[in-house]
Amino acid sequence: MKFRKYFVVFLMLFCALAFAQKSKKVVFVIADGIPLDIIQSHSMLNLNNFSKNGGIVSAYVGGEKNGYSETPTISAVGYNSLLTGTWVNKHNVWGNDIKEPNYNYWNIFRYLKTQYPEKKTAIFSTWKDNRTKLIGSDAKAAGNLNPDFVFDGYEKDIIKFPHDKNGDFYNKIDNYVVENACKTIAASAPDLSWIYLEYTDEMGHRHGDSPEFLNALDQLDSQIGKLYKTIQKREKENNEEWMVIITTDHGRDTFGFKHGGQTNRERNTWMATNYAGINDYYKKQQPGIVDITPTILRFLNISPSQNQQFELDGVPMIGELSAINLSLKIKENKLIIQWTPLAKIGKAKIWLSTTNNFKTGGTDEYQLIKEMDIKDWKTEIDISSMTSKFYKVVIEMPNNTLNRWITIP
């Protein structure tokens, strides 16, 4: 009798614990070509309501301006910086033709499916190339990874979406994309979904900063409202926790017609999230588009290998961070390393390599050069015995890693 009583109590506790562990889901949305100043000045009620817990913040694309990671502010380039958590010097997508992606730098879909094959993924997109070339459903080197739910390629479907001279068919496509996203999320709740919306960029190219562009933002805001209503319903009726991140792939030039360069308006973008557990890095710094994949990895409890972690250019925007802003300089055979500490305790392991084998699918030869307190933030390494034209430094810490390259001309 006593045993039965304890067993019932144990069973009740077990069931309560299992119920308390909510299933985690992620949606990220790329709304193409919207500069920061427009988001800041134009009223978007649904976007503001959606992000009331997490906030809308200034962000950036384009890598390090005038540095080794400088990245064109072009659409597919920005998408792949988000997907892989790396800049163009690694992922190798330099334009919208997506000629030779370097699939050694995995995208977020591949990370998820490798660790959790049973989890479901989805893509809702105008461009078919987002799936076939970036995610890599048509690429053996990317694992021929096809999402479980696919709605894309509508830009070329002139039967369902006849092309009109004003380009309004792009808005019809975006509405259809969001409609299918809402239906799929409501019915099947994929674990990871990518929604891509194009109308804003098209209106920018056609009209620049204009009433037409602002109207496209109003259409986007309506779509965000529909999406968020669907997700709120899922959370209310199911034991689920949804993280939604909305961002853009690039800004625009002075008059809003073009992009691709490194002006402030082309580089300065924005992010918005519903997630309340966002950290101070997101709130007080200027996160980059490469920070989204590390954030999703942490939220979904995905653990890349050490070599993969060493290559990620972004840092998580949730949870604790040890340090940010790694910088390198070489002076008189000394490598000068410094960072901005965020943690008061903990050790930083400094790894150094003169190889870049990861780029071609190999393994880099790292040496553990030094271990020091994170709070000390600056050190010098004698490299007179490691003569090279290339150095790769990784700072490994309890809460995150930082990496940086330096090349000697």
N, C-alpha and C positions, 0 to 999 in steps of 0.2 A: 504493500500500500504506500509506504514511504517512498519507495523507488518510483512508483507511478507518479506521485506528486512532484518529485524533483524532475522527472522526465517531462511532465507537462509544462513546468516552469521553464525548463531549458528550451523546449520547443517554442514556447511563446516568445522568449527572448531572441531566439534564432530568427524567427519569422519577423519580429520587429526590426532587428538589425538588417535583415535582407531587404525589407521594405524601405528602410531609411536610406539605403544606398541607391541613390537615383542613377538612372541610366543617363550618361552624358552624350550630348549631341552637339554638332557644330555646323553652322552655316556661315560661309563667307561670301560676300557680295562685292563684285567690282562694278561700279558705275563709272563708265568710261569718260575720262577727260574733263574733270571738274576741278578747277583751281580752288585753293583755300579761300581766297577773298570772296568768291561768289557764295560759297557755303556760309561764310560768316555774315554776309550782308543780305542774303535772300531768306525770306521766311519759309521754313519747312517744318510744319507742325508735327507731322508724323515722325520725321527723323528726330526731332527734339524729344518727342514723347518716348520713342523707342530707346533713346540713349540717356534717359533721365537718371538711371542708376550708374552707368559706366562713364558717360560723357562723350562729347565730340572734342577732339584735340587736333592741333597742328601736327602734321607728319611730313615725311619727305620721301622722294624717290631720287634716282640718279646717282647713287653711290657717293663716293668721295670726290667732290669737284676738284679737278686738276690732279687727282690721285690715281693710283693703280686700279681702283675699282670704279672709276667714273663710268656711268651707265647711261646710254641714250634714253631720253624721256619719250619712249615710243611704246605703244600699247602692248604688244606681245612680250616685249622686253620686261615691262613692268609686271605683267602677269606671272612670268617665270621667276622674277625676283621674289614675288610673294610665294609661289608654289614651292620653291626650293630653299628659301631662306638665304639665298646667296646673290651676289651682284654678278654683273655680266662677265667679269674676268674668269668666273667659274662656270656659270651655267651656259654661256656661249650662245645665247639667243640675242643677236644684235639688231634684228629688225622683224617686221611682220611676216617676212617670208619664212622665218624659222628654219634656216638652212641646215645647221648642224648642231642641234642641242647636245650638250654634254650630259648624258644620262647617268654618269657616275655620281653626279649630285642629284640625289633622289628628290622627288616631289612628295608632298604631304600625303597624297593618295597611296603612293608606294610604301611609305613608312607605315601607314595604317594597315594596309592589306598584308604586309609582311608579318607584322606582329599579331594582328587579329584578322585572320583570313575570313572569319565568319561575319565580320562587320560589313555593313552595306554602305555603298557610296553612290553619289548622284551628281550629274552635271546638267545644268539648264543654261543654254548658251546660244547666241546667234551663230558664232563661229564654230564650225566643225573642227578646225585646226586646234582649238583649245583642248579637245579630247584626243585627237589622233596624233598630234605632234608634241604637245606640251605634256599632257598626262602620259601619252605614249601608247595609246591603244593599238596603233599601227606600227609600233617600233619594237622590234625584238630586244634591242638594247635596254629598253625601258620596261621589259617584262610583258609587253603586249597587254598592258593593264587597262581593262575596259570597265568603267563604272557600272554598277548594277542597274542604275536607272539613267537612261540617256534621252535627253530632249535637246537636239542641237541641229545646226546646219540650215537654219531657216532663211538665212540671207540669200541663198540660191534657190529657194522654193518659190518660184514666181507664179505658181498656180494658186497656192494658198495665200501668198502675200505678193500680189502684183505690184511692181515697182512704179511709184508715181514720182513726178518731177520734183515735188517738194520734200521727198524723203520721209513722209509720214508713215510709210510702211515699216520703218524701223521701230516706231512707237508701237505699232500693232504687233510686231514680233516680240518686243519686250513685254507687252501685256500678256501675250501667249506664253512666253517663258515663265513669267511670274505665276500665271494661272496654273501651269503644270507643276511648278515648284510647290505651290500651296496644296494642290491635290495630292501630290506624292508625299509631302511631309505629313499631311493630315492622315493619310491612309497607311503609310509605311514607315515614316520617321527614319530616313537614312541616318547613319551615324556621322557622315561627313558629306556636305553638299556644297557645290560651287554654283553660284548664280551670277551670270554675266549679262550686263545690260548696256546697250550700245547707243541708244537714241541721243543722249546728251552729247557725245563726241561728234556724231554726224551733224547735229545742229550747230556745234561750234565750228566745224570745218566749213559749213555752208554760210553761216551768218555771223560768226565771231561773237563778241559780247553783244547781246541783242535780246529783244523781246522773245524771239524764237528760242533762244537758249534758255531763258528763264522759264518759258512754258515747258520745255523739256524737263527742267528741274521739278516743276509742279507735277508732271506726269510721274517722275521718279518718286516723289514724295507719296503719291497715291499708292504706288506699287509697294513701297516700304510699309505703308499702313496695312495693306492686305497681308503681306508676309508676316508681319509681327502679330497681327490678330490671330493668324493660323498657329503660330508658335505659342502664343499665350494660351490658346485653347488646348494644345497638346500638353503643356506644362500643368494646366489645371486638372486635366482628366487622366493624366498618366504620371507614373513615377519617373519623371524625366527632368533633366536640367539642360537648358539650351544656351550655348554661347553663340551669339551672332556678331560678326564683325563686318562692317560696311566701310569700304574705302574706294579710292580711285587709283588709276594706274599712272597718271601724269597730270600736270597742270596744263597751262596754255601760254602762248606768247602774249605780248603786250595788248594786242587787239582781239585775242581769242580765237584766231583762225588756225594757228599752227602750233606745233610742239615738236620736241625732239632735241632741243638744245639744253643749255645749262643755266638759263636765266632763273632768277629766284621764283618767278611766277610759274615756270615750267616744273621746277623742282618741289615747290611748296604745295603739299597736298593735305589730306585730313584722314582721320579715322573716327568711327563711331562704334560703340558697342553697348549692348544691353547688360553686360556682365558686371555685377556689383563688386566682384572681388579683384578688380584691376589694381595694379600696384602703382607706387609713386613714380616709377620710371615712365609709365604711360601718361600719368597726370602732369608731371613736372618737367620732363625732358621733352625732346621731339623725337618720337619713335619713327623708325623707318619701315618701309613696306616689307623688308626682310625680317622684321620682328614678328610677323603674323604666324609663320610656320612654327617657330619655337614655342609660341604661345599655345597653338593648337596641340603640339606635341605634349606639352606639360598638362594641358587640360584633359586630354584623352589618355594620359598615362602611357605614352609611347616612348620607348627608350632606344634611340639610335645607338649604334656602336660607338666606341670611343673615337675611332678615326672619322666617322661621320659627324660626330658632335664637334670635333676639332675644326671642321670646315664651315659650320654654320656661322653666317655673318651677323645674324640677328640674335636678340636675347628675349626671353619670355616677358610678356607684359602682365603676367599674373604671378603670384608667389614671390618669394624673396630672391633678391639678387645680391651677389657679393661685390661686384664692381662693374663699371662700364668705361667707355672711352679709352681704349688701349691706344697708345702712341709709341712709335719707334723712331729712333734717329741713330745714325752711325757717326761717330766722331773719334778719330785717332785710334782705330782698331777696337773701339768700344761700342757696344750696342746699348743705347740708352733707352730703357723701358720704363713707362709710367702709365698709370691708370687712375680712374676716379673711384675710390673705395666707397661702397655703400654699407658694408658690414664692418662692425667694430672688432669682431673676432673671426678667427679662421685663417687657414694657410692658403697661400697661392703657390702652386707648382708651376715653374717656368720651363716649358718644353721648347726646344729649338731644333729645327731641321733645315738642311740646305738642299733638300730634294722636294719635288712637287709631283711625286709618283701617283698620288691620289687622282690627279687630273686625267690620267690615262688608265685608271682602273687598278693601280698598284697600291702599295703601302709605303708611306713615308718613314724615313729613318729618323726618329726623334731621339734627342738626348734630354734627360732631365738635368737641367743646368743648375737649378737653384730652387730652394723652398724658403718662403719668407712669409711674414705676417701680411695679410691683405691691407691692413691699415697703413703700412709703411709706404705703399703706392709707387715707389721709384727705386730703380736699381740700375747698375751698370754691369755689363757682361763683357769680359775680355774675349774677343773673337780672333785674336792674332793667330791662333793655331787652327782656326776653322775658315780658312780663306775661301771665299765664294762670292759669286755675283748675286746670289739670291739667298734670302733668309726668311724662314717662316717661323713665327713665334706664336705659341699658344699659352695662355694663362688658364690653368685649370684650378677651379675653386669649388667650394662646397655647393654653391647655388647656381653657378653658370660658368661657361667658358668664354674667353675672348680670343680672337685670332687676328693676326695682321701679317702682311708681307712687306718686305723691303727689298728693292732691287738696286744694285750699284751699276750705274751706266758704264 
